[in-house]
Amino acid sequence: KWRNLASKHAGFTVVIVGLADRGNAKKTIFSEDDNGRVSAKTVNHINAYLIDGPDVLVKKSTRPISALSVMKFGNKPVDGGHLLLTRHELAEIGLSQDDESRFTKRILGAAELVAGVERHCLWIGDENLASALQYPGVRQRIELVRASRLASSDAGANEMADRPHQFREMNIGSQSTIVIPAVSSEDREYLPIHLISNDTVISNRCYGIFDGPLFQFSILASRIHLVWIATVCGRLELRFSYTSTLGWNTFPLPTLTEKNKSDLTRCAEDILLAREACFPASLAELYDPEKMPPSLREAHERNDEVLERIYIGRRFRNDTERLEKLFELYTKMTLAAEPKKKRQVGAKK
């Protein structure tokens, strides 16, 4: 970010693009370790990700290249705003306590997830539609959704007018969901991910692993995963712009033993317990780099220790070393998959 001392300076982001010929001269990579010490490393080549490695470009993948669960996009309302409710708007509808739990859910977008903003939505299964329509406030909102979709210039929205009581998708975990914001601040040391129960759904401002094993929370909460997505995913200004096809599906992970998974699950539980002890602090407050609670930081440090030892038997010294190992693994895993793809294509022919 470009800054100066003016009180109302222009706000914009500078992107520096370096160009050089492919000379044979030695190159130098300067790195800062986790303790702030700067070191220099002489290398033969620096690739597009500013590491010592071959010219490998990470490509989108529709499925995880590692043994990980599928991550899906959140639920897009396409509703003209009528399926979404503030707490006050929800109270105005006048639902009974039982019907409120039947016809509505709490909903999280990126802002609600990180800042702790309370927001709700109509979440009505086909089997409950007749009962929900008995409430005039619900019926009115559903008709407004229908009108909004029919008036849209998007053919897909027009088709959804036949089910105006529902979001475009209706993805929800039967037990729980691991939630990742699509956009989050680059200032945090860890991604502000969360674990929610089935009384809450996510919008298209988030990604989710529905009913995923808890050890995958540990992976998403790690420093090494943040370094990966900061390098290979896009940015919104300088903020991290997470995508499942580039951030999760391409993430190179060694084969985990049952002991590894158990250890990582315990680390995830420790992070969640450290957060719970700080209730009702939001994720934004908990992950403020200047105010992060010591117990939460220690839980993340233990998580990083356990995960990074799976990669190389010790903690990585810095982010450059993390990236070099990740790209080494990514190259091996994607090259190993290529012959299989070619065989499949040949068999199909």
C-alpha positions in Angstrom: 0.0 0.0 0.0 1.2 3.5 -0.9 1.3 5.9 2.0 2.5 9.4 2.8 2.2 11.9 5.7 -0.8 13.8 4.3 -3.9 13.8 6.4 -6.1 12.8 3.4 -3.6 11.0 1.1 -4.8 9.0 -1.9 -5.3 5.4 -1.2 -4.1 2.9 -3.7 -2.0 -0.2 -4.0 1.3 -0.3 -5.9 2.2 -3.4 -7.8 5.9 -3.8 -8.6 6.7 -6.0 -11.6 10.4 -7.0 -12.1 11.8 -8.0 -15.5 15.2 -9.5 -16.1 16.9 -11.6 -18.7 17.7 -15.3 -18.0 21.4 -14.8 -17.4 23.6 -17.4 -15.8 24.8 -15.1 -13.0 24.0 -16.1 -9.5 20.9 -14.6 -7.9 20.2 -13.7 -4.2 17.0 -14.2 -2.3 16.7 -12.2 1.0 14.5 -13.7 3.6 13.3 -12.8 7.1 12.9 -15.6 9.5 10.1 -16.0 12.1 12.1 -14.1 14.6 12.7 -11.1 12.3 16.3 -11.9 11.3 17.2 -11.3 7.7 19.4 -13.7 5.8 20.6 -14.0 2.2 20.7 -17.1 0.0 22.6 -17.4 -3.3 20.7 -19.4 -5.9 20.9 -20.2 -9.6 17.3 -19.2 -10.4 14.4 -17.3 -8.9 10.9 -18.3 -10.2 7.7 -16.4 -10.5 6.9 -17.0 -6.9 10.2 -15.5 -5.8 11.7 -18.7 -4.5 14.5 -21.0 -5.5 12.8 -23.5 -7.7 11.7 -24.4 -11.2 9.3 -22.4 -13.3 6.2 -24.2 -12.1 2.9 -22.3 -12.2 0.1 -23.4 -9.9 -3.1 -24.2 -11.9 -6.6 -24.3 -10.7 -7.8 -27.8 -9.7 -11.4 -28.9 -9.5 -10.5 -31.5 -6.8 -7.9 -31.6 -4.0 -4.6 -33.0 -5.1 -4.0 -34.1 -1.4 -6.2 -36.4 0.6 -8.5 -33.6 1.7 -12.3 -33.1 1.8 -14.1 -31.2 -0.9 -14.5 -27.5 -0.2 -17.6 -25.8 -1.6 -18.6 -22.2 -2.3 -21.2 -20.8 0.1 -24.9 -20.3 -0.7 -25.8 -17.4 -3.0 -29.2 -15.8 -2.2 -30.1 -14.2 -5.6 -33.0 -12.7 -3.6 -33.0 -8.9 -3.9 -32.2 -8.9 -0.2 -35.5 -10.4 0.9 -34.3 -13.7 2.2 -31.8 -12.0 4.5 -32.9 -10.6 7.9 -31.5 -8.5 10.7 -32.5 -9.5 14.2 -35.1 -6.7 14.3 -36.6 -7.8 11.0 -36.7 -11.4 12.2 -38.6 -10.4 15.2 -41.1 -8.4 13.1 -42.2 -11.5 11.3 -43.5 -12.9 14.5 -42.5 -16.5 14.2 -43.0 -18.8 17.2 -39.9 -20.1 18.8 -40.3 -23.5 17.3 -41.0 -22.1 13.8 -38.1 -19.7 14.0 -35.7 -22.7 14.3 -37.6 -24.5 11.5 -37.8 -21.7 9.0 -34.7 -19.6 9.7 -30.9 -19.9 10.3 -28.2 -17.6 11.3 -26.1 -16.7 8.2 -22.4 -15.8 7.9 -20.7 -13.9 5.1 -17.1 -12.8 5.5 -18.1 -9.7 7.5 -20.4 -11.6 9.8 -17.8 -14.3 10.3 -14.9 -12.1 11.1 -16.6 -9.1 12.9 -19.3 -11.2 14.7 -22.2 -9.3 13.1 -25.6 -11.0 13.7 -27.6 -11.8 10.6 -30.3 -14.3 9.8 -32.0 -15.7 6.7 -35.1 -17.6 5.7 -34.1 -21.2 5.2 -37.1 -23.2 4.2 -37.2 -26.8 3.1 -39.8 -27.8 0.5 -41.5 -29.9 3.2 -42.0 -26.8 5.4 -43.1 -24.3 2.8 -46.9 -24.6 3.4 -46.4 -24.0 7.1 -44.1 -21.1 6.6 -46.5 -19.4 4.2 -49.0 -19.1 7.0 -47.0 -16.2 8.3 -47.8 -13.0 6.3 -44.3 -11.6 6.8 -42.7 -14.8 5.4 -45.2 -14.9 2.5 -44.6 -11.3 1.6 -40.8 -11.8 1.5 -41.1 -14.9 -0.7 -43.2 -13.0 -3.2 -40.7 -10.2 -3.3 -38.0 -12.7 -4.1 -40.1 -14.2 -6.9 -40.6 -10.7 -8.4 -36.9 -9.8 -8.1 -35.9 -13.0 -9.9 -38.4 -12.6 -12.7 -37.3 -9.0 -13.2 -33.6 -10.0 -13.5 -31.8 -9.9 -16.8 -30.1 -13.2 -15.8 -31.8 -16.3 -17.2 -30.5 -18.3 -14.3 -32.2 -16.0 -11.8 -35.5 -16.2 -13.9 -35.4 -20.0 -13.6 -35.1 -19.8 -9.8 -38.3 -17.8 -9.5 -40.0 -21.2 -9.3 -38.6 -21.7 -5.8 -38.4 -18.2 -4.3 -38.3 -19.6 -0.8 -34.8 -20.9 -1.2 -31.2 -19.7 -2.0 -29.6 -20.7 -5.3 -27.7 -23.4 -3.3 -28.9 -25.0 -0.1 -25.6 -26.4 1.2 -25.4 -27.0 5.0 -23.5 -29.5 7.1 -25.6 -32.1 8.9 -23.4 -31.6 12.0 -20.9 -28.9 11.4 -19.1 -26.8 8.8 -15.5 -25.4 8.7 -15.8 -21.9 7.3 -13.3 -19.8 5.4 -13.9 -16.1 4.4 -13.5 -15.5 0.7 -11.7 -12.2 1.5 -9.7 -11.4 4.7 -7.1 -8.9 5.9 -3.5 -9.4 5.0 -2.4 -8.1 8.4 -3.4 -11.2 10.3 -0.8 -14.0 11.0 -3.5 -16.7 10.5 -6.7 -17.0 8.5 -9.8 -16.2 10.5 -11.5 -19.6 10.0 -14.4 -20.9 12.1 -16.3 -24.0 13.0 -20.1 -23.7 13.0 -23.0 -26.0 13.9 -25.9 -26.9 11.7 -28.0 -24.0 13.1 -25.9 -21.6 10.9 -25.3 -21.4 7.1 -22.8 -19.6 5.0 -23.3 -17.2 2.1 -21.3 -16.9 -1.1 -18.9 -14.7 0.7 -17.4 -17.8 2.3 -16.2 -21.3 1.5 -17.1 -24.3 3.5 -16.0 -27.9 4.2 -19.3 -29.5 5.2 -19.0 -32.1 7.9 -15.3 -32.2 7.4 -12.9 -33.9 9.9 -11.5 -31.5 12.5 -7.9 -32.1 11.6 -8.6 -30.1 8.4 -9.5 -27.1 10.6 -5.9 -27.4 11.9 -4.5 -27.3 8.4 -6.5 -24.2 7.4 -5.5 -22.5 10.6 -1.8 -23.0 10.0 0.9 -20.6 9.1 2.0 -22.8 6.2 -1.5 -22.7 4.6 -1.7 -19.0 4.9 1.7 -18.6 3.2 0.5 -20.9 0.3 -2.7 -19.0 -0.4 -0.9 -15.6 0.0 1.4 -16.8 -2.8 -0.8 -18.6 -5.3 -4.3 -17.0 -4.8 -5.3 -13.6 -6.1 -5.6 -10.5 -4.0 -8.2 -7.8 -3.5 -6.0 -4.8 -3.1 -3.6 -6.5 -0.7 -6.3 -8.6 1.1 -6.2 -12.3 0.8 -8.7 -13.5 -1.8 -9.3 -17.2 -1.1 -10.5 -19.6 -3.7 -11.0 -23.3 -3.3 -9.7 -24.2 -6.8 -6.4 -22.4 -6.2 -6.0 -22.3 -2.4 -7.4 -25.6 -1.1 -7.4 -28.0 -4.0 -3.8 -27.3 -4.9 -2.4 -27.4 -1.3 0.3 -30.0 -1.1 0.0 -32.1 2.0 2.1 -35.2 2.9 0.3 -38.4 3.5 -1.1 -38.3 7.0 -1.1 -41.3 9.4 -3.9 -41.8 11.9 -1.6 -40.5 14.6 -0.9 -37.4 12.6 -4.7 -36.8 12.2 -5.2 -37.4 15.9 -2.5 -34.9 16.8 -3.8 -32.3 14.4 -7.4 -32.8 15.7 -6.1 -32.1 19.2 -4.4 -28.9 18.0 -7.7 -27.8 16.4 -9.5 -28.4 19.7 -6.9 -26.4 21.6 -7.4 -23.4 19.2 -11.1 -23.6 19.6 -10.9 -23.9 23.4 -8.5 -20.9 23.5 -11.0 -18.8 21.5 -13.9 -20.0 23.7 -12.1 -18.7 26.8 -12.1 -15.2 25.3 -15.9 -15.2 24.5 -17.5 -12.9 23.3 -14.5 -11.5 21.4 -14.9 -11.6 17.6 -12.4 -13.2 15.3 -11.3 -9.7 14.3 -10.4 -9.0 17.9 -8.8 -12.3 18.6 -6.6 -12.2 15.5 -5.5 -8.5 15.8 -1.7 -9.0 15.6 -1.2 -6.5 18.4 -3.8 -7.9 20.7 -3.9 -11.7 20.1 -4.4 -13.5 23.4 -1.2 -15.3 24.5 -3.2 -18.6 25.0 -4.5 -18.5 21.5 -1.1 -17.6 20.0 0.4 -20.6 22.0 -2.3 -22.9 20.6 -1.4 -21.8 17.0 2.3 -22.2 17.7 1.7 -25.8 18.8 -0.5 -26.4 15.7 2.3 -25.1 13.5 4.9 -27.2 15.3 2.9 -30.4 14.8 2.0 -29.8 11.2 5.5 -28.6 10.1 7.2 -31.6 11.7 5.1 -33.8 9.4 6.7 -32.0 6.4 10.3 -31.9 7.4 10.7 -33.2 11.0 11.2 -29.7 12.5 9.8 -26.2 12.3 10.5 -24.2 9.1 12.9 -21.3 9.6 10.9 -18.8 7.5 8.2 -18.5 4.9 10.7 -18.9 2.0 11.6 -22.3 3.3 7.9 -23.2 3.7 7.2 -22.2 0.1 10.2 -24.1 -1.2 9.0 -27.3 0.4 5.4 -26.7 -0.7 6.4 -26.2 -4.4 8.7 -29.2 -4.2 5.7 -31.3 -3.1 3.3 -29.7 -5.5 5.6 -30.4 -8.5 6.0 -34.1 -7.4 2.3 -34.6 -6.9 1.2 -33.0 -10.1 3.8 -34.7 -12.2 2.9 -38.0 -10.7 -0.8 -37.4 -11.6 0.0 -36.6 -15.3 0.7 -40.1 -16.7 -2.5 -41.3 -15.1 -4.5 -38.6 -16.9 -2.9 -39.5 -20.2 -3.7 -43.2 -19.7 -7.3 -42.3 -19.1 -7.5 -40.2 -22.2 -5.9 -43.0 -24.3 -8.3 -45.5 -22.9 -11.3 -43.3 -23.7 -10.1 -43.0 -27.3 
